[in-house]
Amino acid sequence: MPIPASYKEFLSAGLATFKGRVLGTVFVPEVRGEIILEDAIVKSQRFDRIGGIFSYANNQIAVTNSEIKWGQGLFAAKGNFNLVSQAVSAEIT
């Protein structure tokens, strides 16, 4: 089955590693850990490394320490995203 053209802009590629814990139940999951994506391509842009420490519980995703690195560039970020209200709070440096 081919991928619809409207989905292609969201495709990503790279080598991902995850270290962490999956807790809770099937209906009320909790996840905590670190995810790193190296040699990444996201929305047709190449990145050397995208990584962060995150948690998921109660429909809330929290990123406490993350970085996006490409060439000489580097962004560090932290923030929260509520999946129900879609409220976002973030800080990028």
Secondary structure as GFF3:
##gff-version 3
##sequence-region A 1 93
A	DSSP	alpha_helix	5	8	.	.	.	ID=ss1
A	DSSP	beta_strand	12	24	.	.	.	ID=ss2
A	DSSP	beta_strand	29	42	.	.	.	ID=ss3
A	DSSP	beta_strand	45	57	.	.	.	ID=ss4
A	DSSP	beta_strand	60	70	.	.	.	ID=ss5
A	DSSP	beta_strand	73	82	.	.	.	ID=ss6
A	DSSP	beta_strand	88	92	.	.	.	ID=ss7
###
